[in-house]
Amino acid sequence: MTIAHGPLTRESALQVFSALQAQAAAQGIALRQPPPEPSTCCGRGCNGCVWESYLDAATFWREDALAALAA
């Protein structure tokens, strides 16, 4: 799987987590746990939704994991 560097969705974040964790395991590299999915979304599309924070955290995790794998 090629890891995209653009914005993540819930589905692509889960795919990235899985792919990078598998790659890290194969290389014997320990990565920190990816961020947990939010459980408090009200579903009203709020400005500043918990999903926005989750996807920001997922993007940071992806970049951190890629840096660890490249080192």
Predicted model as a PDB file, atoms N, CA, C, CB and O in Angstrom, pLDDT in the B-factor column:
MODEL        1                                                                  
ATOM      1  N   MET A   1       0.850  -1.186   0.000  1.00 55.00           N  
ATOM      2  CA  MET A   1       0.000   0.000   0.000  1.00 55.00           C  
ATOM      3  C   MET A   1       0.888   1.238   0.000  1.00 55.00           C  
ATOM      4  CB  MET A   1      -0.963   0.004   1.227  1.00 55.00           C  
ATOM      5  O   MET A   1       1.829   1.341   0.786  1.00 55.00           O  
ATOM      6  N   THR A   2       0.578   2.167  -0.883  1.00 59.00           N  
ATOM      7  CA  THR A   2       1.264   3.452  -0.892  1.00 59.00           C  
ATOM      8  C   THR A   2       0.577   4.354   0.120  1.00 59.00           C  
ATOM      9  CB  THR A   2       1.262   4.095  -2.319  1.00 59.00           C  
ATOM     10  O   THR A   2      -0.646   4.492   0.107  1.00 59.00           O  
ATOM     11  N   ILE A   3       1.360   4.966   0.991  1.00 68.00           N  
ATOM     12  CA  ILE A   3       0.810   5.839   2.021  1.00 68.00           C  
ATOM     13  C   ILE A   3       0.701   7.247   1.460  1.00 68.00           C  
ATOM     14  CB  ILE A   3       1.687   5.818   3.303  1.00 68.00           C  
ATOM     15  O   ILE A   3       1.706   7.887   1.151  1.00 68.00           O  
ATOM     16  N   ALA A   4      -0.534   7.722   1.334  1.00 63.00           N  
ATOM     17  CA  ALA A   4      -0.775   9.074   0.825  1.00 63.00           C  
ATOM     18  C   ALA A   4      -0.394  10.098   1.889  1.00 63.00           C  
ATOM     19  CB  ALA A   4      -2.259   9.251   0.404  1.00 63.00           C  
ATOM     20  O   ALA A   4      -0.439   9.812   3.085  1.00 63.00           O  
ATOM     21  N   HIS A   5      -0.023  11.278   1.445  1.00 74.00           N  
ATOM     22  CA  HIS A   5       0.363  12.339   2.362  1.00 74.00           C  
ATOM     23  C   HIS A   5      -0.690  13.445   2.452  1.00 74.00           C  
ATOM     24  CB  HIS A   5       1.686  12.928   1.935  1.00 74.00           C  
ATOM     25  O   HIS A   5      -0.446  14.480   3.073  1.00 74.00           O  
ATOM     26  N   GLY A   6      -1.837  13.238   1.849  1.00 80.00           N  
ATOM     27  CA  GLY A   6      -2.893  14.243   1.889  1.00 80.00           C  
ATOM     28  C   GLY A   6      -3.807  14.069   3.092  1.00 80.00           C  
ATOM     29  O   GLY A   6      -3.493  13.325   4.021  1.00 80.00           O  
ATOM     30  N   PRO A   7      -4.924  14.752   3.067  1.00 87.00           N  
ATOM     31  CA  PRO A   7      -5.885  14.663   4.167  1.00 87.00           C  
ATOM     32  C   PRO A   7      -6.417  13.241   4.329  1.00 87.00           C  
ATOM     33  CB  PRO A   7      -7.047  15.632   3.935  1.00 87.00           C  
ATOM     34  O   PRO A   7      -6.587  12.511   3.352  1.00 87.00           O  
ATOM     35  N   LEU A   8      -6.673  12.868   5.563  1.00 90.00           N  
ATOM     36  CA  LEU A   8      -7.194  11.546   5.865  1.00 90.00           C  
ATOM     37  C   LEU A   8      -8.696  11.588   6.104  1.00 90.00           C  
ATOM     38  CB  LEU A   8      -6.485  10.964   7.076  1.00 90.00           C  
ATOM     39  O   LEU A   8      -9.245  12.599   6.541  1.00 90.00           O  
ATOM     40  N   THR A   9      -9.340  10.482   5.813  1.00 92.00           N  
ATOM     41  CA  THR A   9     -10.719  10.236   6.216  1.00 92.00           C  
ATOM     42  C   THR A   9     -10.665   9.156   7.281  1.00 92.00           C  
ATOM     43  CB  THR A   9     -11.632   9.812   4.993  1.00 92.00           C  
ATOM     44  O   THR A   9      -9.599   8.592   7.529  1.00 92.00           O  
ATOM     45  N   ARG A  10     -11.786   8.854   7.915  1.00 92.00           N  
ATOM     46  CA  ARG A  10     -11.799   7.791   8.915  1.00 92.00           C  
ATOM     47  C   ARG A  10     -11.294   6.488   8.300  1.00 92.00           C  
ATOM     48  CB  ARG A  10     -13.220   7.601   9.493  1.00 92.00           C  
ATOM     49  O   ARG A  10     -10.448   5.808   8.881  1.00 92.00           O  
ATOM     50  N   GLU A  11     -11.814   6.145   7.126  1.00 93.00           N  
ATOM     51  CA  GLU A  11     -11.459   4.886   6.483  1.00 93.00           C  
ATOM     52  C   GLU A  11      -9.986   4.846   6.088  1.00 93.00           C  
ATOM     53  CB  GLU A  11     -12.328   4.664   5.258  1.00 93.00           C  
ATOM     54  O   GLU A  11      -9.309   3.841   6.306  1.00 93.00           O  
ATOM     55  N   SER A  12      -9.491   5.934   5.511  1.00 93.00           N  
ATOM     56  CA  SER A  12      -8.085   5.929   5.094  1.00 93.00           C  
ATOM     57  C   SER A  12      -7.162   5.947   6.305  1.00 93.00           C  
ATOM     58  CB  SER A  12      -7.785   7.133   4.186  1.00 93.00           C  
ATOM     59  O   SER A  12      -6.073   5.376   6.253  1.00 93.00           O  
ATOM     60  N   ALA A  13      -7.575   6.592   7.396  1.00 95.00           N  
ATOM     61  CA  ALA A  13      -6.760   6.589   8.613  1.00 95.00           C  
ATOM     62  C   ALA A  13      -6.601   5.169   9.139  1.00 95.00           C  
ATOM     63  CB  ALA A  13      -7.389   7.492   9.695  1.00 95.00           C  
ATOM     64  O   ALA A  13      -5.501   4.765   9.518  1.00 95.00           O  
ATOM     65  N   LEU A  14      -7.685   4.416   9.164  1.00 95.00           N  
ATOM     66  CA  LEU A  14      -7.613   3.033   9.646  1.00 95.00           C  
ATOM     67  C   LEU A  14      -6.704   2.187   8.751  1.00 95.00           C  
ATOM     68  CB  LEU A  14      -9.023   2.412   9.705  1.00 95.00           C  
ATOM     69  O   LEU A  14      -5.956   1.344   9.247  1.00 95.00           O  
ATOM     70  N   GLN A  15      -6.767   2.408   7.447  1.00 94.00           N  
ATOM     71  CA  GLN A  15      -5.897   1.688   6.515  1.00 94.00           C  
ATOM     72  C   GLN A  15      -4.437   2.062   6.733  1.00 94.00           C  
ATOM     73  CB  GLN A  15      -6.304   1.980   5.066  1.00 94.00           C  
ATOM     74  O   GLN A  15      -3.561   1.197   6.709  1.00 94.00           O  
ATOM     75  N   VAL A  16      -4.174   3.347   6.944  1.00 95.00           N  
ATOM     76  CA  VAL A  16      -2.808   3.819   7.186  1.00 95.00           C  
ATOM     77  C   VAL A  16      -2.274   3.233   8.491  1.00 95.00           C  
ATOM     78  CB  VAL A  16      -2.762   5.366   7.231  1.00 95.00           C  
ATOM     79  O   VAL A  16      -1.135   2.769   8.547  1.00 95.00           O  
ATOM     80  N   PHE A  17      -3.094   3.255   9.535  1.00 96.00           N  
ATOM     81  CA  PHE A  17      -2.659   2.683  10.813  1.00 96.00           C  
ATOM     82  C   PHE A  17      -2.245   1.227  10.631  1.00 96.00           C  
ATOM     83  CB  PHE A  17      -3.780   2.790  11.869  1.00 96.00           C  
ATOM     84  O   PHE A  17      -1.178   0.814  11.085  1.00 96.00           O  
ATOM     85  N   SER A  18      -3.087   0.466   9.971  1.00 96.00           N  
ATOM     86  CA  SER A  18      -2.823  -0.958   9.777  1.00 96.00           C  
ATOM     87  C   SER A  18      -1.561  -1.188   8.950  1.00 96.00           C  
ATOM     88  CB  SER A  18      -4.015  -1.626   9.102  1.00 96.00           C  
ATOM     89  O   SER A  18      -0.714  -2.005   9.313  1.00 96.00           O  
ATOM     90  N   ALA A  19      -1.441  -0.467   7.841  1.00 96.00           N  
ATOM     91  CA  ALA A  19      -0.292  -0.650   6.952  1.00 96.00           C  
ATOM     92  C   ALA A  19       1.020  -0.266   7.628  1.00 96.00           C  
ATOM     93  CB  ALA A  19      -0.475   0.170   5.683  1.00 96.00           C  
ATOM     94  O   ALA A  19       2.009  -0.992   7.522  1.00 96.00           O  
ATOM     95  N   LEU A  20       1.034   0.859   8.315  1.00 96.00           N  
ATOM     96  CA  LEU A  20       2.278   1.303   8.945  1.00 96.00           C  
ATOM     97  C   LEU A  20       2.643   0.445  10.159  1.00 96.00           C  
ATOM     98  CB  LEU A  20       2.157   2.766   9.364  1.00 96.00           C  
ATOM     99  O   LEU A  20       3.823   0.210  10.418  1.00 96.00           O  
ATOM    100  N   GLN A  21       1.640  -0.022  10.899  1.00 97.00           N  
ATOM    101  CA  GLN A  21       1.930  -0.914  12.021  1.00 97.00           C  
ATOM    102  C   GLN A  21       2.502  -2.235  11.519  1.00 97.00           C  
ATOM    103  CB  GLN A  21       0.661  -1.164  12.857  1.00 97.00           C  
ATOM    104  O   GLN A  21       3.418  -2.782  12.133  1.00 97.00           O  
ATOM    105  N   ALA A  22       1.975  -2.757  10.411  1.00 97.00           N  
ATOM    106  CA  ALA A  22       2.501  -3.991   9.835  1.00 97.00           C  
ATOM    107  C   ALA A  22       3.932  -3.791   9.339  1.00 97.00           C  
ATOM    108  CB  ALA A  22       1.604  -4.470   8.686  1.00 97.00           C  
ATOM    109  O   ALA A  22       4.793  -4.645   9.555  1.00 97.00           O  
ATOM    110  N   GLN A  23       4.179  -2.678   8.683  1.00 96.00           N  
ATOM    111  CA  GLN A  23       5.521  -2.383   8.189  1.00 96.00           C  
ATOM    112  C   GLN A  23       6.500  -2.242   9.352  1.00 96.00           C  
ATOM    113  CB  GLN A  23       5.512  -1.100   7.338  1.00 96.00           C  
ATOM    114  O   GLN A  23       7.621  -2.746   9.285  1.00 96.00           O  
ATOM    115  N   ALA A  24       6.087  -1.567  10.402  1.00 97.00           N  
ATOM    116  CA  ALA A  24       6.940  -1.391  11.575  1.00 97.00           C  
ATOM    117  C   ALA A  24       7.232  -2.732  12.239  1.00 97.00           C  
ATOM    118  CB  ALA A  24       6.282  -0.435  12.578  1.00 97.00           C  
ATOM    119  O   ALA A  24       8.368  -2.990  12.636  1.00 97.00           O  
ATOM    120  N   ALA A  25       6.232  -3.576  12.361  1.00 97.00           N  
ATOM    121  CA  ALA A  25       6.421  -4.894  12.967  1.00 97.00           C  
ATOM    122  C   ALA A  25       7.408  -5.720  12.151  1.00 97.00           C  
ATOM    123  CB  ALA A  25       5.075  -5.634  13.086  1.00 97.00           C  
ATOM    124  O   ALA A  25       8.258  -6.416  12.709  1.00 97.00           O  
ATOM    125  N   ALA A  26       7.291  -5.640  10.831  1.00 97.00           N  
ATOM    126  CA  ALA A  26       8.207  -6.385   9.955  1.00 97.00           C  
ATOM    127  C   ALA A  26       9.641  -5.904  10.097  1.00 97.00           C  
ATOM    128  CB  ALA A  26       7.768  -6.259   8.501  1.00 97.00           C  
ATOM    129  O   ALA A  26      10.578  -6.679   9.907  1.00 97.00           O  
ATOM    130  N   GLN A  27       9.823  -4.621  10.431  1.00 96.00           N  
ATOM    131  CA  GLN A  27      11.160  -4.056  10.594  1.00 96.00           C  
ATOM    132  C   GLN A  27      11.632  -4.079  12.042  1.00 96.00           C  
ATOM    133  CB  GLN A  27      11.186  -2.638  10.076  1.00 96.00           C  
ATOM    134  O   GLN A  27      12.751  -3.660  12.337  1.00 96.00           O  
ATOM    135  N   GLY A  28      10.788  -4.565  12.945  1.00 97.00           N  
ATOM    136  CA  GLY A  28      11.144  -4.602  14.354  1.00 97.00           C  
ATOM    137  C   GLY A  28      11.150  -3.233  15.018  1.00 97.00           C  
ATOM    138  O   GLY A  28      11.905  -3.001  15.962  1.00 97.00           O  
ATOM    139  N   ILE A  29      10.319  -2.334  14.530  1.00 96.00           N  
ATOM    140  CA  ILE A  29      10.241  -0.976  15.061  1.00 96.00           C  
ATOM    141  C   ILE A  29       8.952  -0.841  15.865  1.00 96.00           C  
ATOM    142  CB  ILE A  29      10.299   0.086  13.913  1.00 96.00           C  
ATOM    143  O   ILE A  29       7.882  -1.243  15.408  1.00 96.00           O  
ATOM    144  N   ALA A  30       9.060  -0.282  17.047  1.00 96.00           N  
ATOM    145  CA  ALA A  30       7.882  -0.054  17.881  1.00 96.00           C  
ATOM    146  C   ALA A  30       7.335   1.343  17.620  1.00 96.00           C  
ATOM    147  CB  ALA A  30       8.222  -0.234  19.383  1.00 96.00           C  
ATOM    148  O   ALA A  30       8.053   2.337  17.727  1.00 96.00           O  
ATOM    149  N   LEU A  31       6.068   1.399  17.280  1.00 97.00           N  
ATOM    150  CA  LEU A  31       5.387   2.677  17.099  1.00 97.00           C  
ATOM    151  C   LEU A  31       4.441   2.888  18.276  1.00 97.00           C  
ATOM    152  CB  LEU A  31       4.612   2.721  15.739  1.00 97.00           C  
ATOM    153  O   LEU A  31       3.960   1.930  18.882  1.00 97.00           O  
ATOM    154  N   ARG A  32       4.184   4.150  18.589  1.00 96.00           N  
ATOM    155  CA  ARG A  32       3.167   4.421  19.612  1.00 96.00           C  
ATOM    156  C   ARG A  32       1.812   4.048  19.038  1.00 96.00           C  
ATOM    157  CB  ARG A  32       3.192   5.925  20.069  1.00 96.00           C  
ATOM    158  O   ARG A  32       1.657   3.931  17.822  1.00 96.00           O  
ATOM    159  N   GLN A  33       0.841   3.865  19.902  1.00 97.00           N  
ATOM    160  CA  GLN A  33      -0.505   3.506  19.471  1.00 97.00           C  
ATOM    161  C   GLN A  33      -1.141   4.661  18.698  1.00 97.00           C  
ATOM    162  CB  GLN A  33      -1.378   3.123  20.683  1.00 97.00           C  
ATOM    163  O   GLN A  33      -0.948   5.823  19.056  1.00 97.00           O  
ATOM    164  N   PRO A  34      -1.896   4.354  17.645  1.00 98.00           N  
ATOM    165  CA  PRO A  34      -2.605   5.422  16.941  1.00 98.00           C  
ATOM    166  C   PRO A  34      -3.699   6.002  17.838  1.00 98.00           C  
ATOM    167  CB  PRO A  34      -3.214   4.896  15.616  1.00 98.00           C  
ATOM    168  O   PRO A  34      -4.103   5.371  18.814  1.00 98.00           O  
ATOM    169  N   PRO A  35      -4.168   7.183  17.512  1.00 97.00           N  
ATOM    170  CA  PRO A  35      -5.206   7.792  18.343  1.00 97.00           C  
ATOM    171  C   PRO A  35      -6.494   6.968  18.301  1.00 97.00           C  
ATOM    172  CB  PRO A  35      -5.483   9.232  17.880  1.00 97.00           C  
ATOM    173  O   PRO A  35      -6.841   6.401  17.266  1.00 97.00           O  
ATOM    174  N   PRO A  36      -7.193   6.906  19.426  1.00 96.00           N  
ATOM    175  CA  PRO A  36      -8.473   6.181  19.437  1.00 96.00           C  
ATOM    176  C   PRO A  36      -9.560   7.006  18.747  1.00 96.00           C  
ATOM    177  CB  PRO A  36      -8.899   5.845  20.891  1.00 96.00           C  
ATOM    178  O   PRO A  36      -9.531   8.237  18.761  1.00 96.00           O  
ATOM    179  N   GLU A  37     -10.509   6.307  18.148  1.00 95.00           N  
ATOM    180  CA  GLU A  37     -11.632   7.005  17.527  1.00 95.00           C  
ATOM    181  C   GLU A  37     -12.462   7.691  18.599  1.00 95.00           C  
ATOM    182  CB  GLU A  37     -12.505   6.030  16.705  1.00 95.00           C  
ATOM    183  O   GLU A  37     -12.591   7.177  19.710  1.00 95.00           O  
ATOM    184  N   PRO A  38     -13.019   8.839  18.275  1.00 95.00           N  
ATOM    185  CA  PRO A  38     -13.856   9.534  19.256  1.00 95.00           C  
ATOM    186  C   PRO A  38     -15.139   8.757  19.531  1.00 95.00           C  
ATOM    187  CB  PRO A  38     -14.193  10.949  18.766  1.00 95.00           C  
ATOM    188  O   PRO A  38     -15.659   8.044  18.672  1.00 95.00           O  
ATOM    189  N   SER A  39     -15.621   8.916  20.737  1.00 94.00           N  
ATOM    190  CA  SER A  39     -16.862   8.233  21.098  1.00 94.00           C  
ATOM    191  C   SER A  39     -17.939   9.224  21.541  1.00 94.00           C  
ATOM    192  CB  SER A  39     -16.601   7.215  22.207  1.00 94.00           C  
ATOM    193  O   SER A  39     -18.999   8.821  22.020  1.00 94.00           O  
ATOM    194  N   THR A  40     -17.662  10.522  21.380  1.00 93.00           N  
ATOM    195  CA  THR A  40     -18.584  11.531  21.887  1.00 93.00           C  
ATOM    196  C   THR A  40     -19.223  12.385  20.805  1.00 93.00           C  
ATOM    197  CB  THR A  40     -17.874  12.413  22.844  1.00 93.00           C  
ATOM    198  O   THR A  40     -19.780  13.438  21.115  1.00 93.00           O  
ATOM    199  N   CYS A  41     -19.164  11.973  19.557  1.00 92.00           N  
ATOM    200  CA  CYS A  41     -19.748  12.766  18.472  1.00 92.00           C  
ATOM    201  C   CYS A  41     -21.266  12.756  18.579  1.00 92.00           C  
ATOM    202  CB  CYS A  41     -19.303  12.226  17.094  1.00 92.00           C  
ATOM    203  O   CYS A  41     -21.881  11.706  18.770  1.00 92.00           O  
ATOM    204  N   CYS A  42     -21.856  13.927  18.455  1.00 93.00           N  
ATOM    205  CA  CYS A  42     -23.316  14.038  18.548  1.00 93.00           C  
ATOM    206  C   CYS A  42     -23.982  13.884  17.181  1.00 93.00           C  
ATOM    207  CB  CYS A  42     -23.705  15.382  19.165  1.00 93.00           C  
ATOM    208  O   CYS A  42     -25.201  13.733  17.094  1.00 93.00           O  
ATOM    209  N   GLY A  43     -23.167  13.922  16.100  1.00 91.00           N  
ATOM    210  CA  GLY A  43     -23.709  13.740  14.763  1.00 91.00           C  
ATOM    211  C   GLY A  43     -24.369  14.959  14.152  1.00 91.00           C  
ATOM    212  O   GLY A  43     -25.049  14.848  13.132  1.00 91.00           O  
ATOM    213  N   ARG A  44     -24.178  16.128  14.765  1.00 92.00           N  
ATOM    214  CA  ARG A  44     -24.817  17.342  14.249  1.00 92.00           C  
ATOM    215  C   ARG A  44     -23.911  18.177  13.353  1.00 92.00           C  
ATOM    216  CB  ARG A  44     -25.287  18.186  15.392  1.00 92.00           C  
ATOM    217  O   ARG A  44     -24.313  19.250  12.903  1.00 92.00           O  
ATOM    218  N   GLY A  45     -22.700  17.706  13.086  1.00 87.00           N  
ATOM    219  CA  GLY A  45     -21.807  18.447  12.208  1.00 87.00           C  
ATOM    220  C   GLY A  45     -21.271  19.721  12.822  1.00 87.00           C  
ATOM    221  O   GLY A  45     -21.125  20.734  12.138  1.00 87.00           O  
ATOM    222  N   CYS A  46     -20.981  19.674  14.094  1.00 91.00           N  
ATOM    223  CA  CYS A  46     -20.520  20.860  14.828  1.00 91.00           C  
ATOM    224  C   CYS A  46     -19.220  21.410  14.256  1.00 91.00           C  
ATOM    225  CB  CYS A  46     -20.330  20.528  16.304  1.00 91.00           C  
ATOM    226  O   CYS A  46     -18.387  20.661  13.745  1.00 91.00           O  
ATOM    227  N   ASN A  47     -19.057  22.727  14.348  1.00 90.00           N  
ATOM    228  CA  ASN A  47     -17.783  23.349  14.036  1.00 90.00           C  
ATOM    229  C   ASN A  47     -16.814  22.931  15.144  1.00 90.00           C  
ATOM    230  CB  ASN A  47     -17.910  24.927  13.922  1.00 90.00           C  
ATOM    231  O   ASN A  47     -17.099  23.137  16.324  1.00 90.00           O  
ATOM    232  N   GLY A  48     -15.688  22.355  14.778  1.00 90.00           N  
ATOM    233  CA  GLY A  48     -14.756  21.843  15.776  1.00 90.00           C  
ATOM    234  C   GLY A  48     -15.160  20.454  16.259  1.00 90.00           C  
ATOM    235  O   GLY A  48     -14.912  20.108  17.414  1.00 90.00           O  
ATOM    236  N   CYS A  49     -15.766  19.670  15.408  1.00 93.00           N  
ATOM    237  CA  CYS A  49     -16.216  18.320  15.740  1.00 93.00           C  
ATOM    238  C   CYS A  49     -15.048  17.477  16.245  1.00 93.00           C  
ATOM    239  CB  CYS A  49     -16.870  17.650  14.517  1.00 93.00           C  
ATOM    240  O   CYS A  49     -13.901  17.675  15.846  1.00 93.00           O  
ATOM    241  N   VAL A  50     -15.363  16.538  17.125  1.00 95.00           N  
ATOM    242  CA  VAL A  50     -14.325  15.651  17.656  1.00 95.00           C  
ATOM    243  C   VAL A  50     -13.647  14.860  16.546  1.00 95.00           C  
ATOM    244  CB  VAL A  50     -14.920  14.694  18.686  1.00 95.00           C  
ATOM    245  O   VAL A  50     -12.499  14.443  16.702  1.00 95.00           O  
ATOM    246  N   TRP A  51     -14.339  14.644  15.426  1.00 94.00           N  
ATOM    247  CA  TRP A  51     -13.718  13.937  14.299  1.00 94.00           C  
ATOM    248  C   TRP A  51     -12.629  14.777  13.641  1.00 94.00           C  
ATOM    249  CB  TRP A  51     -14.778  13.559  13.263  1.00 94.00           C  
ATOM    250  O   TRP A  51     -11.655  14.228  13.126  1.00 94.00           O  
ATOM    251  N   GLU A  52     -12.779  16.092  13.650  1.00 93.00           N  
ATOM    252  CA  GLU A  52     -11.724  16.954  13.104  1.00 93.00           C  
ATOM    253  C   GLU A  52     -10.441  16.783  13.914  1.00 93.00           C  
ATOM    254  CB  GLU A  52     -12.171  18.442  13.106  1.00 93.00           C  
ATOM    255  O   GLU A  52      -9.354  16.665  13.348  1.00 93.00           O  
ATOM    256  N   SER A  53     -10.572  16.771  15.235  1.00 94.00           N  
ATOM    257  CA  SER A  53      -9.398  16.578  16.097  1.00 94.00           C  
ATOM    258  C   SER A  53      -8.800  15.198  15.897  1.00 94.00           C  
ATOM    259  CB  SER A  53      -9.771  16.777  17.571  1.00 94.00           C  
ATOM    260  O   SER A  53      -7.578  15.045  15.872  1.00 94.00           O  
ATOM    261  N   TYR A  54      -9.652  14.196  15.754  1.00 96.00           N  
ATOM    262  CA  TYR A  54      -9.174  12.830  15.530  1.00 96.00           C  
ATOM    263  C   TYR A  54      -8.374  12.745  14.236  1.00 96.00           C  
ATOM    264  CB  TYR A  54     -10.354  11.846  15.489  1.00 96.00           C  
ATOM    265  O   TYR A  54      -7.295  12.153  14.213  1.00 96.00           O  
ATOM    266  N   LEU A  55      -8.890  13.328  13.167  1.00 94.00           N  
ATOM    267  CA  LEU A  55      -8.188  13.262  11.883  1.00 94.00           C  
ATOM    268  C   LEU A  55      -6.887  14.062  11.916  1.00 94.00           C  
ATOM    269  CB  LEU A  55      -9.090  13.780  10.760  1.00 94.00           C  
ATOM    270  O   LEU A  55      -5.913  13.679  11.268  1.00 94.00           O  
ATOM    271  N   ASP A  56      -6.859  15.165  12.660  1.00 94.00           N  
ATOM    272  CA  ASP A  56      -5.598  15.896  12.853  1.00 94.00           C  
ATOM    273  C   ASP A  56      -4.594  15.019  13.592  1.00 94.00           C  
ATOM    274  CB  ASP A  56      -5.838  17.215  13.636  1.00 94.00           C  
ATOM    275  O   ASP A  56      -3.424  14.956  13.212  1.00 94.00           O  
ATOM    276  N   ALA A  57      -5.046  14.341  14.647  1.00 96.00           N  
ATOM    277  CA  ALA A  57      -4.169  13.452  15.407  1.00 96.00           C  
ATOM    278  C   ALA A  57      -3.715  12.278  14.551  1.00 96.00           C  
ATOM    279  CB  ALA A  57      -4.880  12.943  16.665  1.00 96.00           C  
ATOM    280  O   ALA A  57      -2.567  11.846  14.655  1.00 96.00           O  
ATOM    281  N   ALA A  58      -4.595  11.761  13.712  1.00 96.00           N  
ATOM    282  CA  ALA A  58      -4.240  10.657  12.820  1.00 96.00           C  
ATOM    283  C   ALA A  58      -3.184  11.093  11.809  1.00 96.00           C  
ATOM    284  CB  ALA A  58      -5.487  10.134  12.090  1.00 96.00           C  
ATOM    285  O   ALA A  58      -2.267  10.333  11.497  1.00 96.00           O  
ATOM    286  N   THR A  59      -3.311  12.309  11.303  1.00 95.00           N  
ATOM    287  CA  THR A  59      -2.321  12.844  10.361  1.00 95.00           C  
ATOM    288  C   THR A  59      -0.966  12.982  11.052  1.00 95.00           C  
ATOM    289  CB  THR A  59      -2.782  14.215   9.796  1.00 95.00           C  
ATOM    290  O   THR A  59       0.062  12.622  10.477  1.00 95.00           O  
ATOM    291  N   PHE A  60      -0.957  13.497  12.272  1.00 96.00           N  
ATOM    292  CA  PHE A  60       0.291  13.608  13.020  1.00 96.00           C  
ATOM    293  C   PHE A  60       0.889  12.229  13.266  1.00 96.00           C  
ATOM    294  CB  PHE A  60       0.059  14.334  14.352  1.00 96.00           C  
ATOM    295  O   PHE A  60       2.098  12.046  13.124  1.00 96.00           O  
ATOM    296  N   TRP A  61       0.059  11.259  13.634  1.00 97.00           N  
ATOM    297  CA  TRP A  61       0.548   9.896  13.882  1.00 97.00           C  
ATOM    298  C   TRP A  61       1.183   9.332  12.612  1.00 97.00           C  
ATOM    299  CB  TRP A  61      -0.607   8.974  14.365  1.00 97.00           C  
ATOM    300  O   TRP A  61       2.254   8.728  12.667  1.00 97.00           O  
ATOM    301  N   ARG A  62       0.523   9.529  11.467  1.00 96.00           N  
ATOM    302  CA  ARG A  62       1.051   9.037  10.192  1.00 96.00           C  
ATOM    303  C   ARG A  62       2.431   9.623   9.922  1.00 96.00           C  
ATOM    304  CB  ARG A  62       0.092   9.383   9.036  1.00 96.00           C  
ATOM    305  O   ARG A  62       3.358   8.892   9.573  1.00 96.00           O  
ATOM    306  N   GLU A  63       2.577  10.939  10.081  1.00 95.00           N  
ATOM    307  CA  GLU A  63       3.862  11.587   9.811  1.00 95.00           C  
ATOM    308  C   GLU A  63       4.941  11.113  10.791  1.00 95.00           C  
ATOM    309  CB  GLU A  63       3.712  13.116   9.890  1.00 95.00           C  
ATOM    310  O   GLU A  63       6.091  10.907  10.404  1.00 95.00           O  
ATOM    311  N   ASP A  64       4.566  10.944  12.042  1.00 96.00           N  
ATOM    312  CA  ASP A  64       5.494  10.447  13.062  1.00 96.00           C  
ATOM    313  C   ASP A  64       5.931   9.012  12.744  1.00 96.00           C  
ATOM    314  CB  ASP A  64       4.840  10.508  14.461  1.00 96.00           C  
ATOM    315  O   ASP A  64       7.111   8.678  12.849  1.00 96.00           O  
ATOM    316  N   ALA A  65       4.982   8.181  12.360  1.00 96.00           N  
ATOM    317  CA  ALA A  65       5.286   6.789  12.010  1.00 96.00           C  
ATOM    318  C   ALA A  65       6.181   6.713  10.768  1.00 96.00           C  
ATOM    319  CB  ALA A  65       3.984   6.002  11.770  1.00 96.00           C  
ATOM    320  O   ALA A  65       7.135   5.935  10.735  1.00 96.00           O  
ATOM    321  N   LEU A  66       5.876   7.507   9.767  1.00 95.00           N  
ATOM    322  CA  LEU A  66       6.703   7.517   8.556  1.00 95.00           C  
ATOM    323  C   LEU A  66       8.126   7.953   8.871  1.00 95.00           C  
ATOM    324  CB  LEU A  66       6.093   8.443   7.495  1.00 95.00           C  
ATOM    325  O   LEU A  66       9.079   7.401   8.320  1.00 95.00           O  
ATOM    326  N   ALA A  67       8.281   8.937   9.752  1.00 95.00           N  
ATOM    327  CA  ALA A  67       9.619   9.381  10.141  1.00 95.00           C  
ATOM    328  C   ALA A  67      10.369   8.277  10.884  1.00 95.00           C  
ATOM    329  CB  ALA A  67       9.530  10.640  11.015  1.00 95.00           C  
ATOM    330  O   ALA A  67      11.566   8.085  10.665  1.00 95.00           O  
ATOM    331  N   ALA A  68       9.676   7.556  11.755  1.00 96.00           N  
ATOM    332  CA  ALA A  68      10.318   6.465  12.491  1.00 96.00           C  
ATOM    333  C   ALA A  68      10.739   5.354  11.539  1.00 96.00           C  
ATOM    334  CB  ALA A  68       9.373   5.910  13.572  1.00 96.00           C  
ATOM    335  O   ALA A  68      11.804   4.763  11.713  1.00 96.00           O  
ATOM    336  N   LEU A  69       9.925   5.066  10.548  1.00 95.00           N  
ATOM    337  CA  LEU A  69      10.263   4.017   9.594  1.00 95.00           C  
ATOM    338  C   LEU A  69      11.393   4.422   8.655  1.00 95.00           C  
ATOM    339  CB  LEU A  69       9.046   3.645   8.790  1.00 95.00           C  
ATOM    340  O   LEU A  69      12.139   3.571   8.172  1.00 95.00           O  
ATOM    341  N   ALA A  70      11.517   5.703   8.401  1.00 93.00           N  
ATOM    342  CA  ALA A  70      12.568   6.193   7.498  1.00 93.00           C  
ATOM    343  C   ALA A  70      13.921   6.301   8.199  1.00 93.00           C  
ATOM    344  CB  ALA A  70      12.177   7.554   6.927  1.00 93.00           C  
ATOM    345  O   ALA A  70      14.962   6.320   7.542  1.00 93.00           O  
ATOM    346  N   ALA A  71      13.906   6.373   9.525  1.00 89.00           N  
ATOM    347  CA  ALA A  71      15.156   6.571  10.283  1.00 89.00           C  
ATOM    348  C   ALA A  71      16.032   5.327  10.257  1.00 89.00           C  
ATOM    349  CB  ALA A  71      14.847   6.951  11.736  1.00 89.00           C  
ATOM    350  O   ALA A  71      17.114   5.322  10.843  1.00 89.00           O  
TER     351      ALA A  71                                                      
ENDMDL                                                                          
END                                                                             
